Amino acid sequence: MELRSSWMVALTLTAVMVTAVTADRSNNKSGGLYWSTAEEEAQAQLQPRVDDSAVDADFDADGGFSSLDSMLQWALGHSDPDQLKEAAKEVQGLNPSDLNKRRLEIKQLMEELKTPSDAQLMKVAILDLKNSSLSLEDRHRAMEELLELVEPIDNANDLNKLGGLAVVIGELDQSDSETRKMAAWIIGKASQNNPLVQKQVLELGALSKLMKMVKSSFVEEAIKAIYAVSALLRNNIAGQEMFYEESGEKLLQDIVSDSSIGNRLRIRAVVLLGDLAEFQLGNTDKDERPFFSNRIFLKSVVDLTSAADLHLQEKALIAIKSLLRLKTTEALVFKDFCGLDAALERMRQQLQDLMVEEYHRDYAMDVESLRSEVQLIFQRKLEKVTRMTA
């Protein structure tokens, strides 16, 4: 009976509190709890503060109650006596089963009242980005929140419904490089393996802007831009056609062949090249792009196998593996003009040396397995040419 009485009191007070909060919520035009934008938070700090330390002490930093006891104390201090009596009568008439059901319902409702949905949080961040008077720091904070929120595919699909996709794309035109970087990052993350968002981004004209950003002198901006471009093109014919129309081949060739460009950007470019070649292999009804068989471009890719960065060498091998399997690439071009056979042998010797070192051994063995596979494909392509000429 003591346990039942405790729950009766808890339910009584909680019911009153939920009733009060729900009533207050019904007067809120948003239809839910109010989650303030950065501007509203700043304005609130300028208002005179009412001394209500007892209430503040009951709340956690995220807006909830620290315990059931603090929730009950709050409810008791903010309840109408007559309302309490009516709620008590109602609860006293409940049997144990109904009492437990009511407890679970109130617990669920309290959780809903305490925690904003992802859509609510996205709306707040989007409103912040729409506010041109907001500080750069607050704009960056809003973009960081969106970056995390768009990771689940359902949230990414909601971004355009909430009007946020156009807003984020608009941030690509800002003068601040950090803002442009964050915008590209959000677009890339939302577009990754998501045909719906890919289509929406392309229709809003973001690809051209992102390709220009790849040439940025700000390294992080360029890296996030090519990340977004890659996400938009992956398994997307329409995006790839637009990329080629915007001289995407030249963009890749300029990055791959320029040794003064940082390896991180070159790695991204080679990965994109490998993706495009692999996609071509899976769509044999589409004519192969001429740049795939451009001997100067192919040599610049093969030359990457001599880079000091083993990670870049690995990504170059992956791209070469796909390029070798294309119909329009010629084995003799890889051999006589690009020097692929000599490059593969040089890599073999380098990897053997690395396998002696315990720190590099596992990774070196993986790359050697890939190198051996590329060499086998290359030899078969050469043998095919020999048989045809014979």
C-alpha positions in Angstrom: 0.0 0.0 0.0 2.9 2.4 0.8 4.3 1.9 -2.7 0.8 2.4 -4.3 0.3 5.6 -2.2 3.6 6.9 -3.4 2.7 6.4 -7.0 -0.7 7.9 -6.5 0.9 11.1 -5.1 3.4 11.1 -8.0 0.7 10.6 -10.6 -1.4 13.2 -9.1 1.3 15.9 -9.1 2.7 14.8 -12.4 -0.8 14.8 -14.0 -1.3 18.4 -12.8 2.1 19.4 -14.1 1.6 17.8 -17.5 -1.9 19.4 -17.7 -0.3 22.8 -17.0 2.5 22.3 -19.5 0.2 20.9 -22.1 -2.2 23.8 -21.7 0.6 26.2 -22.0 1.8 24.4 -25.1 -1.6 24.6 -26.7 -1.3 28.4 -26.6 2.1 28.1 -28.4 1.7 28.7 -32.2 4.5 26.2 -32.9 2.4 23.4 -31.5 5.2 22.1 -29.3 7.8 23.1 -26.8 9.6 26.3 -27.8 13.2 25.8 -28.8 14.8 29.2 -29.2 17.1 30.4 -32.0 20.5 31.9 -31.3 19.0 35.4 -31.7 16.2 34.7 -29.2 18.6 33.3 -26.7 20.8 36.4 -27.0 17.7 38.7 -26.5 16.6 36.6 -23.5 19.9 37.2 -21.8 19.3 41.0 -22.0 16.0 40.7 -20.1 15.8 41.3 -16.3 16.0 37.9 -14.6 13.4 36.9 -12.1 14.9 35.4 -9.0 13.6 31.8 -9.1 16.6 29.9 -8.0 14.5 27.1 -6.5 13.1 26.4 -9.9 16.5 26.6 -11.6 18.0 24.1 -9.2 15.4 21.5 -10.3 16.4 21.6 -13.9 19.2 19.8 -15.7 21.3 21.7 -18.3 19.2 20.2 -21.1 15.9 21.5 -19.8 14.7 18.5 -17.9 14.2 17.6 -14.3 17.1 16.1 -12.4 14.9 13.6 -10.6 11.3 12.5 -10.0 11.5 14.2 -6.6 12.4 17.6 -8.1 9.6 17.1 -10.7 7.1 16.5 -7.9 8.4 19.5 -5.9 8.0 21.7 -9.0 4.5 20.4 -9.6 3.4 20.9 -6.0 4.8 24.5 -6.0 3.1 25.4 -9.3 -0.3 23.7 -8.9 -3.7 25.0 -8.1 -5.1 23.3 -4.8 -8.5 22.6 -6.4 -6.9 21.1 -9.4 -4.8 18.9 -7.1 -7.9 17.6 -5.3 -9.7 16.7 -8.6 -6.6 14.9 -9.9 -6.3 13.0 -6.6 -9.9 11.8 -6.8 -9.3 10.5 -10.3 -6.1 8.7 -9.4 -7.6 7.1 -6.3 -10.3 5.5 -8.4 -7.7 3.6 -10.6 -7.0 -0.1 -10.2 -3.4 -1.3 -10.1 -3.4 -2.1 -13.9 -4.8 1.3 -14.9 -2.5 3.0 -12.4 0.6 1.4 -14.0 -0.7 2.2 -17.5 -1.2 5.9 -16.5 2.3 5.9 -15.0 3.8 4.7 -18.3 1.8 7.2 -20.4 2.9 10.1 -18.2 6.5 8.9 -18.4 6.4 8.7 -22.2 4.8 12.2 -22.4 7.4 13.6 -20.1 10.2 12.3 -22.3 8.5 13.8 -25.4 8.2 17.2 -23.6 11.8 17.1 -22.5 13.5 16.1 -25.8 13.1 18.1 -29.0 12.8 16.0 -32.2 15.5 16.2 -34.9 13.1 18.1 -37.1 12.7 20.7 -34.4 16.4 21.1 -34.0 16.9 21.3 -37.8 14.2 24.1 -38.0 16.1 26.1 -35.3 19.4 25.7 -37.1 17.8 26.7 -40.5 16.2 29.8 -38.9 19.6 30.8 -37.5 21.2 30.5 -41.0 18.4 32.6 -42.5 19.1 35.4 -40.0 21.7 37.6 -41.8 22.4 39.6 -38.7 23.6 36.6 -36.7 27.2 36.4 -35.6 29.6 34.2 -37.6 30.1 32.1 -34.5 26.4 31.4 -34.2 26.2 30.6 -37.9 29.0 28.1 -37.6 27.3 26.6 -34.5 24.1 26.1 -36.5 26.0 24.5 -39.4 27.7 22.1 -37.0 24.4 21.0 -35.6 23.0 20.5 -39.2 26.1 18.5 -40.0 25.3 16.0 -37.3 21.6 16.0 -37.8 21.6 15.2 -41.6 23.6 12.0 -41.1 20.5 9.7 -40.8 18.9 9.3 -44.2 15.4 10.3 -42.9 16.8 13.6 -41.6 18.7 14.2 -44.9 15.4 13.7 -46.8 13.7 16.2 -44.5 16.3 18.9 -45.1 14.7 20.1 -48.3 11.2 19.8 -47.0 12.1 22.2 -44.2 13.6 24.7 -46.6 17.1 24.0 -45.4 18.8 22.6 -48.5 18.5 25.9 -50.4 19.7 27.8 -47.4 22.8 25.6 -47.0 23.6 25.9 -50.7 23.3 29.6 -50.4 26.1 29.5 -47.8 28.5 28.3 -50.5 28.6 31.9 -51.7 29.7 33.4 -48.4 33.0 35.3 -48.1 34.1 33.3 -45.1 36.0 30.1 -46.1 35.0 28.2 -43.0 31.3 28.8 -43.7 31.7 27.6 -47.3 33.6 24.5 -46.1 30.9 23.6 -43.6 28.1 24.1 -46.2 30.0 21.7 -48.6 30.4 19.2 -45.8 26.7 19.2 -45.0 25.8 18.8 -48.7 28.2 15.9 -49.1 27.0 14.1 -46.0 23.3 14.6 -46.9 23.9 13.4 -50.5 26.0 10.3 -49.7 24.2 7.2 -51.0 21.0 9.2 -51.2 19.5 9.6 -54.7 16.7 11.9 -53.5 19.0 14.5 -52.0 21.5 14.1 -54.9 18.7 15.0 -57.3 17.6 18.0 -55.2 21.1 19.4 -54.8 21.8 19.1 -58.6 18.5 20.8 -59.4 19.4 23.7 -57.1 22.6 24.2 -59.1 25.2 23.4 -56.4 27.5 21.2 -58.4 29.0 24.1 -60.4 29.7 26.0 -57.2 31.3 23.0 -55.5 33.6 22.3 -58.5 34.8 25.9 -58.3 35.5 25.5 -54.6 37.7 22.5 -55.3 40.2 25.0 -56.8 40.2 27.0 -53.6 43.5 28.0 -52.0 42.0 27.1 -48.6 42.9 23.4 -48.3 40.0 22.3 -46.0 37.5 24.1 -48.2 38.8 22.3 -51.3 38.8 18.9 -49.6 35.2 19.2 -48.4 34.1 20.5 -51.8 35.5 17.5 -53.6 34.0 15.3 -51.0 30.6 16.8 -51.8 31.2 16.5 -55.5 32.1 12.8 -55.1 28.9 12.2 -53.0 26.8 13.8 -55.7 28.3 11.8 -58.6 28.4 8.4 -57.0 26.1 6.1 -59.0 24.3 9.1 -60.4 24.3 9.4 -64.2 22.7 12.8 -64.3 25.3 14.2 -61.9 28.2 12.7 -63.9 26.9 14.2 -67.1 26.8 17.6 -65.5 30.3 17.1 -64.1 31.6 16.3 -67.6 29.8 19.3 -69.1 31.5 21.5 -66.5 35.0 20.2 -67.6 35.2 17.8 -64.8 37.9 15.7 -66.6 40.2 18.7 -66.7 39.6 19.4 -63.0 40.7 15.9 -62.1 43.6 15.9 -64.4 44.9 19.3 -63.0 44.7 17.9 -59.4 46.3 14.5 -60.2 49.2 15.9 -62.2 50.1 18.8 -59.9 52.6 17.5 -57.4 52.5 20.8 -55.5 48.9 20.1 -54.4 48.5 18.4 -51.0 48.2 14.7 -51.0 44.8 14.8 -49.2 43.2 16.5 -52.1 44.9 14.3 -54.6 43.7 11.2 -52.8 40.1 12.5 -53.0 40.5 13.2 -56.7 41.9 9.7 -57.4 39.1 8.1 -55.4 36.6 10.0 -57.5 38.3 8.9 -60.7 38.2 5.3 -59.5 34.5 5.6 -58.7 33.8 7.1 -62.2 35.7 4.3 -63.9 34.0 1.6 -61.8 30.6 3.1 -62.6 31.5 3.0 -66.3 32.3 -0.7 -66.0 28.9 -1.4 -64.6 27.1 0.6 -67.3 28.5 -0.9 -70.6 25.6 0.6 -72.6 27.1 4.0 -72.0 30.0 5.2 -74.3 33.2 5.4 -72.4 34.5 8.9 -71.8 37.5 9.8 -74.0 39.5 11.1 -71.0 39.6 7.5 -69.5 42.0 6.6 -72.4 43.9 9.9 -72.6 47.5 8.8 -72.4 48.8 11.9 -70.6 46.1 11.6 -68.0 46.8 7.9 -67.6 50.5 8.5 -67.1 49.8 11.1 -64.4 47.7 8.4 -62.5 50.5 5.8 -62.9 53.1 8.3 -61.7 51.2 8.5 -58.4 52.4 5.0 -57.6 55.8 6.6 -56.9 54.4 9.1 -54.4 55.9 9.2 -50.9 52.4 8.7 -49.4 51.6 5.0 -49.4 47.9 5.8 -49.0 48.0 7.8 -52.2 49.7 4.9 -54.0 47.0 2.6 -52.8 44.2 4.8 -54.1 46.1 5.2 -57.4 46.3 1.4 -57.7 42.5 1.1 -57.2 41.9 3.6 -60.0 44.4 1.9 -62.3 42.7 -1.5 -61.6 39.4 -0.1 -62.9 41.0 1.8 -65.8 42.7 -1.3 -67.0 39.4 -3.2 -67.3 37.8 -0.5 -69.6 37.5 -1.4 -73.2 39.0 1.8 -74.6 42.2 1.8 -72.6 45.2 0.2 -74.4 47.6 -2.2 -72.7 50.6 -0.9 -74.8 49.9 2.7 -73.7 50.1 1.6 -70.1 53.3 -0.3 -70.8 55.2 1.9 -73.3 54.0 5.4 -72.5 53.0 5.1 -68.8 55.6 2.6 -67.7 53.2 0.7 -65.6 55.3 -2.5 -65.5 58.3 -0.7 -64.1 56.0 1.2 -61.6 54.5 -2.1 -60.4 57.9 -3.6 -59.9 59.2 -0.6 -58.0 56.2 -0.8 -55.7 56.8 -4.5 -55.1 60.3 -3.8 -53.9 59.1 -0.9 -51.7 56.4 -3.0 -50.1 58.8 -5.9 -49.4 60.9 -3.5 -47.4 57.9 -2.2 -45.5 56.8 -5.7 -44.6 59.9 -6.1 -42.6 58.8 -3.3 -40.3 56.2 -4.5 -37.8 54.4 -1.1 -37.7 53.8 -1.1 -41.5 53.5 -4.9 -42.1 49.8 -5.4 -42.2 49.0 -2.4 -44.4 51.9 -3.2 -46.7 50.7 -6.7 -47.1 47.2 -5.4 -48.1 48.6 -3.0 -50.7 50.9 -5.8 -52.0 47.8 -8.0 -52.5 46.2 -5.2 -54.5 49.4 -4.5 -56.5 49.6 -8.2 -57.5 45.9 -8.1 -58.6 46.6 -5.0 -60.8 49.7 -6.7 -62.3 47.7 -9.8 -63.2 45.0 -7.7 -64.9 47.7 -5.8 -66.7 49.4 -9.0 -67.9 46.1 -10.5 -69.2 45.4 -7.2 -71.1 48.9 -7.4 -72.7 48.4 -11.1 -73.6 45.1 -10.3 -75.3 46.9 -7.7 -77.5 49.6 -10.3 -78.3 47.1 -12.9 -79.4 45.2 -10.4 -81.6 48.4 -9.2 -83.3 49.5 -12.8 -83.8 
